[in-house]
């Protein structure tokens, strides 16, 4: 058809968990602030340079209300409170806490480009000191580390437009006053973020969407049995309160906040984690919303078809007068931006994206609607220059194609040229495996729901005796605990070094609710939900893993979601005195198979070798100190041995892997001790976002 177009409909999801203890008035983690100075302004700013490019930004209410306090340079934040102090006044525990936090930056794109930061990183990582590493740096070096950390989190806008940031970036050493000056500058910058979104929305270039207030999994609040409709084998909590009455509060509270900040009502929601069911959609429609989104797998399950041509249209679900327009994300394109293009040249990545769109366009008999929906804040530290180069090339490439028209979600929901189909049956699901297994079903996740139910029942029994202010506070604390992020970290589906912090803060909200009622929390509420760090012998990969072997865990996210074998449980050490490798991590990215050994390798000298057996045959045999072998790349660190080789060398989908550490004929460790590790090449991951 002569007037056929491809309608590209992009939504960037901006969200952070709720880190604030409202009763204490303190933020327990600084991630809202850090992503605020790096991502929340920059990503729409990149788009603003290309006026013809339209898209939608989903600003979760719990993010908006957390950004506001950071406008105050003296905001009560555990991390920033300590950062403002002179280094010499830090107590021992304070210094240790700060030291650990100050290396939460991605190495290649955040640490390495700042020469002073990179030198401090190398000094710490190369030290043989077995004591507390927080004292490896002098007070002067520690101050330099603090400022370098802040600078590493400054986005492209701040680096190019802020005189203060531009002046500090090349410096070698810093004064306490310069650190405070930088913190004041960053606080002032935070104040510009929400007004910038509003201005772009009023110009028509973007649409601002939102989500239920504290980012709960709405289908589970509507009816916990929705988890069984999505996955009949799921194990539900033994005791679960009726959360149905809580769901409308999240919706109404979100709309009220949106109206206060943007002067109008939202037209659509990106439901938390793309989780939808008929009941929550009807609730949205009754609140005046017109569109919502989810993942392609939810559509395919509902249609009982995997025909991808059915993805390139919009759908309508619900009774007349209360129906919602639904748009389903193209997982392949969304994940290409989130997980693949960071490893490619920016121009080639943009060309690849447009080529994939062209394939869809050429194969479509009608004007296809392509929905690209992904996290708007976490992928960019894996891109050079905070993805500025990628976005420049991407938007320029899209703008140059006359057959592509970019839309906002509101426009896509109403455009007559887009084919629309009624979706009679909707199977509840989320954008992770089209079920709710991330949030319910495992012991720790279910335990969390049971604790909320316990406190909620106590509240219902006492609500009538409380004054209105107390009731509002208690209900707010309970709503916070319904947010999706807590359950993300319970169980073994995801791992973060801050798991314990999430557990503690989750229960603190329940403790607050009890005390606001004038009651003491039960022993169950006071006791940690995460009771052990013991993991299964083998955990399957949950994400693509793409590394450049350097012998260290270069960033917080580098090996997150990797497959894992607990080698200690498998009895891999030859004897208890030389337990060299304790964990084996592995993952795939479509091009390379990467794996790592974690343990104590300080005693393994230059004469130590590793033999890699693939399907019973020797694939590589090389010294650990050799940075490259004909068949394999490797790097040795004190605690990490990292390896990678091309996936095509594996050949089959399922394969066996065995490693042997040896020194001049002496066998040091077989991994595993008996037999080999049976692995499977995995590329269909439950992709997800991180903090």
C-alpha positions as CSV (number, residue, x, y, z in Angstrom):
1,X,0.0,0.0,0.0
2,X,1.3,3.4,-0.9
3,X,0.7,5.1,2.4
4,X,1.8,2.2,4.6
5,X,3.8,3.3,7.6
6,X,5.5,1.6,10.5
7,X,4.3,3.2,13.8
8,X,7.1,3.0,16.4
9,X,5.8,3.4,19.9
10,X,8.5,3.5,22.6
11,X,7.9,3.7,26.3
12,X,10.8,4.3,28.8
13,X,9.9,3.0,32.3
14,X,11.4,5.1,35.1
15,X,11.2,3.4,38.5
16,X,13.0,2.9,41.7
17,X,11.9,0.9,44.8
18,X,10.8,2.9,47.9
19,X,13.9,3.4,49.9
20,X,12.6,5.9,52.5
21,X,11.6,5.0,56.1
22,X,8.9,7.6,56.5
23,X,8.8,7.4,60.3
24,X,12.5,7.9,60.6
25,X,12.4,10.4,57.7
26,X,15.5,8.9,56.2
27,X,16.4,7.3,52.9
28,X,18.2,4.0,53.5
29,X,19.7,3.7,50.0
30,X,20.8,6.4,47.5
31,X,19.7,5.0,44.2
32,X,17.0,7.6,43.4
33,X,19.6,10.3,43.8
34,X,22.3,8.6,41.8
35,X,20.0,7.7,38.9
36,X,18.6,11.2,39.2
37,X,21.9,12.8,38.3
38,X,22.8,10.3,35.6
39,X,19.6,9.1,33.8
40,X,16.3,10.7,34.6
41,X,17.2,13.9,32.9
42,X,19.6,12.7,30.3
43,X,17.4,10.2,28.5
44,X,14.6,12.6,27.6
45,X,17.3,15.3,27.0
46,X,18.9,13.1,24.3
47,X,15.4,12.9,22.6
48,X,14.9,16.6,22.9
49,X,17.7,17.1,20.3
50,X,15.5,15.4,17.7
51,X,12.1,17.3,17.8
52,X,10.4,14.8,15.4
53,X,11.0,11.8,17.6
54,X,8.1,11.1,20.0
55,X,7.9,8.6,22.9
56,X,6.3,8.0,26.2
57,X,7.9,8.1,29.7
58,X,6.4,6.2,32.5
59,X,7.2,8.0,35.8
60,X,6.2,5.8,38.8
61,X,4.7,7.8,41.6
62,X,7.0,6.3,44.2
63,X,9.9,7.6,42.2
64,X,8.5,11.1,41.8
65,X,7.9,11.5,45.6
66,X,11.4,10.3,46.3
67,X,13.0,12.7,43.9
68,X,11.4,15.7,45.6
69,X,13.4,15.5,49.0
70,X,16.7,15.4,47.1
71,X,16.2,19.0,46.1
72,X,17.4,19.8,49.6
73,X,21.2,19.5,49.7
74,X,20.9,18.4,53.4
75,X,18.4,15.6,52.6
76,X,18.3,12.9,55.3
77,X,19.9,10.1,53.3
78,X,22.0,7.5,55.1
79,X,24.7,7.6,52.4
80,X,24.7,11.3,51.7
81,X,24.7,12.1,55.4
82,X,28.0,10.3,55.8
83,X,29.4,11.6,52.5
84,X,28.9,15.2,53.7
85,X,31.1,14.6,56.8
86,X,34.8,15.3,56.7
87,X,36.6,11.9,56.2
88,X,38.5,12.3,59.4
89,X,35.3,12.5,61.4
90,X,33.9,9.1,60.1
91,X,33.5,6.4,62.6
92,X,34.8,2.9,61.8
93,X,31.5,1.4,60.7
94,X,30.7,4.6,58.8
95,X,33.9,4.4,56.9
96,X,33.4,0.7,56.0
97,X,29.9,1.4,54.8
98,X,31.0,4.3,52.6
99,X,34.0,2.4,51.3
100,X,31.7,-0.4,50.0
101,X,29.3,2.0,48.5
102,X,31.9,4.1,46.7
103,X,32.8,1.3,44.3
104,X,29.2,0.7,43.1
105,X,30.0,2.1,39.7
106,X,30.4,0.2,36.4
107,X,34.2,-0.2,35.8
108,X,34.6,0.3,32.0
109,X,32.2,3.2,31.5
110,X,32.1,4.9,34.9
111,X,35.3,4.2,36.8
112,X,37.9,3.8,34.0
113,X,37.2,7.1,32.2
114,X,38.0,9.1,35.4
115,X,41.8,8.6,35.7
116,X,41.9,9.3,39.5
117,X,39.0,7.0,40.2
118,X,40.6,4.2,38.1
119,X,43.9,4.5,40.0
120,X,42.2,4.3,43.3
121,X,40.2,1.3,42.1
122,X,43.4,-0.5,41.0
123,X,45.2,0.3,44.3
124,X,42.4,-1.3,46.3
125,X,41.8,-4.3,44.0
126,X,45.5,-5.2,43.7
127,X,46.2,-5.0,47.4
128,X,47.3,-8.1,49.2
129,X,46.1,-6.6,52.5
130,X,43.8,-9.1,54.2
131,X,42.5,-6.6,56.7
132,X,39.7,-4.1,56.3
133,X,40.2,-2.5,52.9
134,X,38.5,0.8,54.1
135,X,41.9,1.7,55.6
136,X,44.0,1.0,52.4
137,X,43.4,4.6,51.4
138,X,44.6,7.7,53.3
139,X,42.0,10.3,54.4
140,X,43.0,12.4,51.4
141,X,42.6,9.5,49.0
142,X,39.3,8.6,50.6
143,X,38.0,12.1,49.9
144,X,39.2,11.8,46.3
145,X,37.3,8.5,46.1
146,X,34.1,10.2,47.4
147,X,34.2,13.0,44.8
148,X,35.2,10.6,42.0
149,X,32.2,8.4,42.8
150,X,29.8,11.3,42.5
151,X,31.4,12.4,39.3
152,X,31.2,8.9,37.8
153,X,27.4,9.1,38.3
154,X,27.0,12.5,36.7
155,X,25.3,12.1,33.3
156,X,26.4,13.7,30.0
157,X,24.2,16.8,30.6
158,X,26.0,17.6,33.9
159,X,29.4,16.9,32.4
160,X,28.8,19.2,29.5
161,X,26.6,21.9,31.0
162,X,27.6,22.2,34.6
163,X,30.6,24.4,35.2
164,X,31.2,22.8,38.6
165,X,31.2,19.3,37.2
166,X,33.3,20.2,34.2
167,X,35.9,21.9,36.4
168,X,36.2,18.9,38.9
169,X,36.3,16.1,36.3
170,X,40.0,16.4,35.3
171,X,41.2,17.2,38.8
172,X,43.5,14.8,40.7
173,X,42.7,15.9,44.3
174,X,39.8,17.5,46.0
175,X,39.0,19.5,49.0
176,X,36.1,19.0,51.4
177,X,34.6,22.3,50.3
178,X,34.6,21.1,46.6
179,X,32.7,18.0,47.6
180,X,30.1,20.1,49.4
181,X,29.9,22.4,46.4
182,X,29.3,19.4,44.1
183,X,26.6,18.0,46.3
184,X,24.8,21.4,46.3
185,X,25.1,21.6,42.5
186,X,23.6,18.1,42.2
187,X,20.7,18.9,44.5
188,X,19.9,22.0,42.4
189,X,20.0,19.8,39.3
190,X,17.5,17.3,40.8
191,X,15.0,20.1,41.0
192,X,15.0,20.5,37.2
193,X,14.1,16.9,36.4
194,X,10.3,16.9,36.7
195,X,9.8,20.4,35.2
196,X,11.8,19.2,32.2
197,X,9.4,16.3,31.6
198,X,6.4,18.5,32.0
199,X,7.8,21.0,29.4
200,X,8.4,18.2,26.9
201,X,4.9,16.8,27.5
202,X,3.3,20.2,27.0
203,X,5.2,20.6,23.7
204,X,3.7,17.3,22.5
205,X,7.0,15.5,22.0
206,X,6.4,13.1,24.8
207,X,3.6,11.6,26.8
208,X,4.0,11.0,30.5
209,X,2.4,7.9,31.9
210,X,2.4,6.5,35.4
211,X,1.7,3.3,37.4
212,X,0.0,2.2,40.6
213,X,1.5,4.3,43.4
214,X,4.0,2.0,45.1
215,X,4.4,-0.3,42.1
216,X,2.4,-3.3,43.3
217,X,1.6,-6.4,41.2
218,X,-2.0,-5.4,40.8
219,X,-3.4,-8.8,39.7
220,X,-2.1,-10.3,43.0
221,X,-3.8,-7.5,44.9
222,X,-7.0,-8.1,42.9
223,X,-7.0,-11.8,43.5
224,X,-4.0,-13.9,44.6
225,X,-5.5,-16.8,42.6
226,X,-4.4,-14.9,39.5
227,X,-1.0,-16.5,40.1
228,X,-2.5,-19.9,39.6
229,X,-4.3,-18.8,36.5
230,X,-1.0,-17.8,35.1
231,X,0.8,-20.9,36.4
232,X,-1.3,-23.7,37.9
233,X,1.7,-25.2,39.6
234,X,2.5,-22.2,41.8
235,X,2.4,-22.6,45.6
236,X,0.4,-19.7,47.2
237,X,1.0,-18.4,50.7
238,X,-0.7,-20.4,53.4
239,X,-2.4,-17.3,54.7
240,X,-3.2,-14.3,52.5
241,X,-5.4,-11.3,53.4
242,X,-7.9,-9.9,50.9
243,X,-5.9,-7.0,49.3
244,X,-8.7,-6.2,46.8
245,X,-9.6,-3.0,48.6
246,X,-6.0,-1.8,48.5
247,X,-5.8,-1.8,44.7
248,X,-8.0,1.2,44.1
249,X,-6.0,3.2,46.6
250,X,-2.8,2.7,44.6
251,X,-4.6,3.9,41.4
252,X,-6.4,6.9,43.0
253,X,-3.2,8.0,44.8
254,X,-1.2,7.8,41.6
255,X,-3.7,9.9,39.6
256,X,-3.8,12.6,42.3
257,X,0.0,12.9,42.4
258,X,0.1,13.0,38.6
259,X,-2.4,15.8,38.5
260,X,-0.5,17.8,41.1
261,X,2.7,17.6,39.1
262,X,1.5,17.8,35.5
263,X,-1.7,19.7,35.7
264,X,-3.8,17.0,34.0
265,X,-4.9,13.4,34.4
266,X,-2.9,10.5,32.9
267,X,-4.3,8.6,30.0
268,X,-2.5,5.4,30.6
269,X,-0.5,3.1,32.8
270,X,2.4,0.9,32.3
271,X,1.2,-1.6,35.0
272,X,3.9,-2.6,37.4
273,X,6.1,-5.3,35.8
274,X,3.7,-5.3,32.8
275,X,1.3,-7.3,35.0
276,X,-2.3,-7.4,33.9
277,X,-5.6,-9.2,34.4
278,X,-9.2,-8.4,33.6
279,X,-10.0,-7.1,37.1
280,X,-7.2,-4.5,37.3
281,X,-7.8,-3.3,33.7
282,X,-11.4,-2.7,34.6
283,X,-10.2,-0.7,37.6
284,X,-8.0,1.4,35.4
285,X,-10.9,2.1,33.0
286,X,-13.2,3.1,35.8
287,X,-10.5,5.6,36.9
288,X,-10.6,7.2,33.4
289,X,-7.5,5.6,31.9
290,X,-7.6,4.5,28.3
291,X,-4.6,2.3,27.6
292,X,-2.2,-0.1,29.3
293,X,0.6,-2.4,28.2
294,X,2.2,-5.8,28.8
295,X,4.6,-8.2,27.2
296,X,4.2,-10.2,24.0
297,X,4.2,-13.5,25.8
298,X,1.0,-12.5,27.7
299,X,-0.6,-11.8,24.3
300,X,0.5,-15.1,22.8
301,X,-0.7,-17.1,25.8
302,X,-4.1,-15.3,25.7
303,X,-4.4,-15.9,21.9
304,X,-3.1,-19.4,22.2
305,X,-0.9,-18.6,19.3
306,X,2.8,-17.7,18.7
307,X,2.1,-16.0,15.4
308,X,4.3,-12.8,15.6
309,X,2.3,-11.0,12.9
310,X,-0.5,-10.7,15.5
311,X,1.8,-8.6,17.7
312,X,1.8,-5.6,15.3
313,X,-1.6,-4.2,16.1
314,X,-3.4,-2.9,19.2
315,X,-6.0,-4.8,21.2
316,X,-9.1,-3.9,23.2
317,X,-10.2,-5.8,26.2
318,X,-13.2,-5.4,28.5
319,X,-16.9,-4.7,28.4
320,X,-18.4,-1.8,26.5
321,X,-17.9,1.5,28.3
322,X,-15.0,0.1,30.4
323,X,-12.7,-1.4,27.8
324,X,-9.0,-0.7,27.7
325,X,-6.7,-0.5,24.7
326,X,-3.8,-2.9,25.2
327,X,-0.4,-2.7,23.5
328,X,2.2,-5.5,23.8
329,X,5.9,-5.0,23.8
330,X,8.2,-6.5,21.1
331,X,10.6,-8.4,23.4
332,X,13.3,-8.8,20.8
333,X,13.6,-5.2,19.9
334,X,13.2,-4.0,23.6
335,X,15.9,-6.4,24.8
336,X,18.2,-5.5,21.9
337,X,18.4,-2.0,23.4
338,X,18.5,-3.2,27.0
339,X,21.0,-6.0,26.6
340,X,22.7,-6.2,23.2
341,X,23.5,-2.8,21.7
342,X,25.8,-1.7,24.5
343,X,28.4,-4.1,23.1
344,X,28.1,-2.7,19.5
345,X,29.4,0.4,17.8
346,X,26.7,3.0,18.1
347,X,26.1,3.5,14.4
348,X,26.0,-0.2,13.7
349,X,23.5,-0.7,16.6
350,X,21.2,2.0,15.3
351,X,21.4,0.5,11.8
352,X,20.6,-3.0,13.2
353,X,17.6,-1.6,15.0
354,X,16.2,0.1,11.8
355,X,16.9,-3.0,9.8
356,X,14.9,-5.1,12.2
357,X,12.0,-2.5,11.9
358,X,12.3,-2.7,8.1
359,X,11.9,-6.5,8.2
360,X,8.6,-6.1,10.2
361,X,7.5,-3.3,7.8
362,X,8.2,-5.4,4.6
363,X,6.4,-8.5,6.0
364,X,3.3,-6.6,7.1
365,X,0.2,-6.3,4.9
366,X,-1.0,-3.3,7.0
367,X,0.7,-0.5,8.8
368,X,2.4,-2.3,11.7
369,X,2.4,-1.0,15.3
370,X,5.7,-1.8,17.0
371,X,5.8,-1.3,20.7
372,X,9.3,-1.1,22.3
373,X,9.1,-0.9,26.1
374,X,12.0,-1.2,28.5
375,X,13.7,0.2,31.6
376,X,14.7,3.8,31.1
377,X,17.5,4.0,33.8
378,X,19.7,0.9,34.2
379,X,21.0,-0.2,30.9
380,X,23.0,3.0,30.2
381,X,26.0,2.4,32.4
382,X,26.9,-0.5,30.1
383,X,27.0,1.9,27.2
384,X,30.0,4.2,26.6
385,X,29.2,7.9,27.4
386,X,26.0,7.0,29.2
387,X,24.5,5.9,25.8
388,X,24.6,9.4,24.4
389,X,26.3,8.3,21.2
390,X,23.9,5.4,20.8
391,X,20.8,7.6,21.2
392,X,22.2,10.2,18.8
393,X,22.7,7.6,16.1
394,X,19.4,5.8,16.8
395,X,17.3,8.9,16.7
396,X,19.1,10.3,13.6
397,X,18.6,6.9,11.9
398,X,14.9,6.8,12.7
399,X,14.2,10.4,11.8
400,X,15.8,9.8,8.4
401,X,13.3,7.0,7.4
402,X,10.2,8.4,5.8
403,X,8.3,5.0,6.4
404,X,8.7,5.3,10.2
405,X,6.5,7.5,12.3
406,X,7.0,7.7,16.0
407,X,4.1,8.0,18.3
408,X,3.2,8.5,22.0
409,X,1.1,5.8,23.6
410,X,-1.9,8.0,23.6
411,X,-1.6,8.6,19.9
412,X,-1.1,4.9,19.2
413,X,-4.2,4.1,21.2
414,X,-6.3,6.4,19.0
415,X,-4.8,6.4,15.5
416,X,-7.3,5.1,13.1
417,X,-4.7,3.7,10.7
418,X,-3.6,1.1,13.2
419,X,-5.5,-2.2,13.1
420,X,-7.4,-3.0,16.3
421,X,-8.6,-6.4,17.5
422,X,-10.8,-7.4,20.4
423,X,-9.1,-9.6,22.9
424,X,-11.9,-11.7,24.3
425,X,-9.9,-13.8,26.8
426,X,-7.0,-12.4,28.8
427,X,-4.7,-14.8,30.7
428,X,-3.2,-12.9,33.7
429,X,0.5,-12.5,33.5
430,X,3.5,-10.2,33.8
431,X,6.4,-9.4,31.4
432,X,8.5,-12.1,33.0
433,X,7.5,-15.5,31.7
434,X,3.9,-14.3,31.5
435,X,3.4,-15.4,35.2
436,X,4.0,-14.1,38.7
437,X,6.7,-16.4,39.9
438,X,9.1,-13.6,40.7
439,X,6.6,-12.3,43.3
440,X,4.9,-15.3,44.8
441,X,5.5,-19.1,45.1
442,X,8.8,-19.5,46.9
443,X,9.1,-19.8,50.7
444,X,10.6,-16.3,51.3
445,X,8.2,-14.6,48.9
446,X,5.2,-16.3,50.5
447,X,6.5,-15.5,54.0
448,X,6.5,-11.8,53.1
449,X,2.8,-12.0,52.0
450,X,1.9,-13.8,55.1
451,X,3.5,-11.1,57.3
452,X,1.7,-8.4,55.5
453,X,-1.5,-10.3,56.0
454,X,-0.8,-10.6,59.7
455,X,-0.3,-6.9,60.2
456,X,-3.2,-6.0,57.9
457,X,-5.6,-8.2,60.0
458,X,-4.4,-6.5,63.1
459,X,-5.0,-3.1,61.5
460,X,-8.6,-4.0,60.4
461,X,-9.3,-5.1,64.0
462,X,-8.1,-1.8,65.4
463,X,-8.8,0.7,62.7
464,X,-12.1,2.0,64.2
465,X,-10.2,3.1,67.4
466,X,-7.5,5.1,65.5
467,X,-7.7,8.7,64.5
468,X,-7.8,9.6,60.9
469,X,-4.1,10.7,60.7
470,X,-3.0,7.4,62.2
471,X,-5.2,5.4,59.9
472,X,-3.7,7.1,56.8
473,X,-0.1,6.5,58.1
474,X,-0.8,2.8,58.8
475,X,-2.4,2.3,55.4
476,X,0.5,4.0,53.7
477,X,3.0,1.7,55.4
478,X,1.0,-1.3,54.3
479,X,0.7,-0.1,50.7
480,X,4.5,0.4,50.6
481,X,5.0,-3.3,51.5
482,X,2.8,-4.3,48.6
483,X,5.4,-2.9,46.1
484,X,6.8,-5.4,43.7
485,X,10.5,-4.8,44.5
486,X,10.6,-6.5,47.9
487,X,9.5,-9.8,46.4
488,X,12.0,-9.4,43.6
489,X,14.8,-10.0,46.1
490,X,13.2,-12.6,48.3
491,X,13.9,-16.2,47.4
492,X,16.6,-17.2,44.9
493,X,15.2,-15.6,41.7
494,X,17.5,-12.6,42.0
495,X,20.6,-11.7,43.9
496,X,22.0,-8.4,45.2
497,X,24.6,-7.7,47.8
498,X,22.0,-5.5,49.5
499,X,19.4,-8.3,49.9
500,X,19.6,-8.0,53.7
501,X,18.9,-4.2,53.4
502,X,15.8,-4.8,51.4
503,X,14.6,-7.4,53.9
504,X,15.2,-5.1,56.9
505,X,13.5,-2.1,55.2
506,X,10.5,-4.2,54.2
507,X,9.9,-5.4,57.7
508,X,10.6,-1.9,59.1
509,X,7.5,-0.7,57.3
510,X,5.5,-3.5,59.0
511,X,7.1,-2.5,62.3
512,X,6.1,1.1,61.7
513,X,2.5,0.1,61.0
514,X,2.3,-1.9,64.2
515,X,3.7,1.0,66.3
516,X,1.5,3.5,64.7
517,X,-1.4,1.4,65.9
518,X,0.1,1.4,69.4
519,X,1.1,-2.2,69.3
520,X,4.3,-4.1,69.3
521,X,5.3,-6.1,66.2
522,X,5.2,-9.9,66.5
523,X,8.4,-12.0,66.7
524,X,7.7,-13.1,63.2
525,X,7.8,-9.5,61.9
526,X,11.0,-8.8,63.8
527,X,12.7,-11.9,62.4
528,X,14.5,-11.7,59.1
529,X,12.7,-13.3,56.1
530,X,16.0,-14.1,54.4
531,X,17.3,-16.6,57.0
532,X,20.1,-18.2,55.0
533,X,22.5,-17.4,52.2
534,X,22.8,-21.1,51.2
535,X,21.9,-21.5,47.6
536,X,21.1,-24.5,45.4
537,X,23.9,-26.5,43.9
538,X,22.9,-25.3,40.4
539,X,21.0,-22.1,39.6
540,X,20.1,-21.5,35.9
541,X,20.9,-18.2,34.2
542,X,18.3,-15.5,34.4
543,X,19.9,-12.9,32.2
544,X,22.4,-12.6,29.3
545,X,25.9,-12.3,30.6
546,X,28.4,-10.3,28.5
547,X,31.9,-9.7,30.0
548,X,35.4,-8.7,28.9
549,X,37.6,-10.9,31.1
550,X,39.6,-8.8,33.5
551,X,39.9,-11.0,36.6
552,X,37.6,-9.0,38.8
553,X,33.9,-8.4,39.4
554,X,34.0,-5.1,37.6
555,X,30.6,-3.9,38.5
556,X,27.6,-4.5,40.7
557,X,25.7,-5.9,37.7
558,X,28.4,-7.8,35.7
559,X,27.5,-11.3,36.8
560,X,24.0,-10.6,38.1
561,X,21.6,-13.2,36.9
562,X,24.3,-15.6,35.8
563,X,24.0,-19.4,36.1
564,X,25.8,-20.7,39.2
565,X,27.2,-23.9,40.6
566,X,28.0,-24.1,44.3
567,X,31.3,-25.9,44.1
568,X,31.7,-26.3,47.9
569,X,28.5,-28.3,48.0
570,X,29.7,-30.3,45.0
571,X,32.9,-31.2,46.9
572,X,35.2,-29.9,44.3
573,X,38.2,-29.1,46.5
574,X,40.9,-31.8,46.7
575,X,41.3,-31.1,50.4
576,X,40.0,-28.5,52.8
577,X,43.3,-26.7,52.9
578,X,43.2,-25.7,49.2
579,X,39.6,-24.8,48.4
580,X,40.7,-22.6,45.4
581,X,37.5,-22.3,43.5
582,X,34.3,-22.1,45.5
583,X,31.7,-20.9,42.9
584,X,31.3,-21.3,39.2
585,X,29.4,-18.6,37.3
586,X,28.4,-18.8,33.6
587,X,26.2,-17.2,31.0
588,X,25.6,-16.5,27.3
589,X,25.0,-13.5,25.2
590,X,24.4,-14.9,21.7
591,X,28.0,-14.5,20.7
592,X,30.2,-15.6,23.6
593,X,30.0,-18.2,26.4
594,X,31.5,-16.6,29.5
595,X,32.3,-18.2,32.8
596,X,34.1,-17.4,36.0
597,X,35.6,-19.1,39.0
598,X,35.3,-17.4,42.4
599,X,37.6,-18.3,45.3
600,X,41.1,-17.7,46.6
601,X,43.6,-17.7,43.8
602,X,46.3,-15.6,45.5
603,X,48.5,-18.7,45.8
604,X,48.2,-19.6,42.2
605,X,51.3,-18.3,40.5
606,X,52.5,-17.8,36.9
607,X,53.1,-21.6,36.5
608,X,49.5,-22.5,37.1
609,X,47.4,-23.7,34.2
610,X,43.8,-24.5,33.4
611,X,42.5,-27.2,31.1
612,X,39.0,-26.7,29.7
613,X,37.2,-29.9,28.6
614,X,34.3,-29.4,26.3
615,X,32.1,-32.6,25.8
616,X,35.0,-34.7,27.0
617,X,37.6,-33.2,24.7
618,X,40.3,-30.7,25.5
619,X,39.2,-27.3,24.2
620,X,42.0,-25.2,25.7
621,X,45.0,-25.7,27.9
622,X,46.7,-22.5,28.9
623,X,48.6,-20.7,31.7
624,X,46.3,-18.6,33.9
625,X,48.6,-15.6,33.4
626,X,48.1,-15.8,29.6
627,X,45.6,-13.0,28.7
628,X,44.7,-14.7,25.4
629,X,44.9,-18.2,24.0
630,X,44.1,-19.2,20.5
631,X,40.8,-20.6,21.6
632,X,39.9,-18.7,24.8
633,X,40.2,-15.3,26.5
634,X,41.0,-15.3,30.2
635,X,42.1,-13.1,33.1
636,X,43.3,-14.0,36.6
637,X,42.6,-11.9,39.7
638,X,43.0,-12.6,43.3
639,X,39.5,-13.8,43.7
640,X,38.2,-14.1,40.1
641,X,39.2,-16.2,37.2
642,X,37.2,-15.1,34.1
643,X,37.0,-16.8,30.8
644,X,35.1,-16.5,27.5
645,X,35.1,-18.1,24.1
646,X,32.8,-18.0,21.1
647,X,29.5,-19.9,21.5
648,X,29.8,-21.4,18.0
649,X,32.6,-23.5,19.4
650,X,30.1,-25.4,21.6
651,X,28.1,-26.6,18.6
652,X,25.3,-28.3,20.5
653,X,22.6,-26.8,22.7
654,X,23.4,-29.1,25.6
655,X,27.0,-29.7,26.4
656,X,29.3,-30.9,29.2
657,X,32.1,-28.7,30.7
658,X,34.9,-29.6,33.1
659,X,37.9,-27.6,34.3
660,X,41.1,-28.7,35.8
661,X,43.6,-26.4,37.7
662,X,47.1,-27.9,37.6
663,X,50.7,-26.8,38.2
664,X,53.6,-28.5,36.5
665,X,51.9,-31.9,36.5
666,X,50.3,-31.5,39.9
667,X,46.5,-31.6,39.8
668,X,45.2,-28.9,42.1
669,X,41.4,-29.0,41.6
670,X,39.0,-30.8,39.3
671,X,35.8,-28.8,38.7
672,X,33.5,-30.5,39.4
673,X,35.2,-33.1,41.5
674,X,33.2,-35.9,39.9
675,X,32.2,-36.0,36.3
676,X,31.3,-32.8,34.5
677,X,28.8,-29.9,34.6
678,X,25.9,-30.4,32.2
679,X,25.0,-27.0,30.7
680,X,22.4,-25.8,28.2
681,X,22.8,-22.7,26.0
682,X,20.0,-20.4,27.1
683,X,18.8,-17.3,25.2
684,X,15.1,-17.1,26.3
685,X,15.6,-15.3,29.6
686,X,13.1,-13.8,32.0
687,X,14.6,-10.4,31.4
688,X,14.2,-8.0,34.1
689,X,15.3,-4.7,35.6
690,X,17.6,-3.9,38.4
691,X,17.8,-1.1,40.8
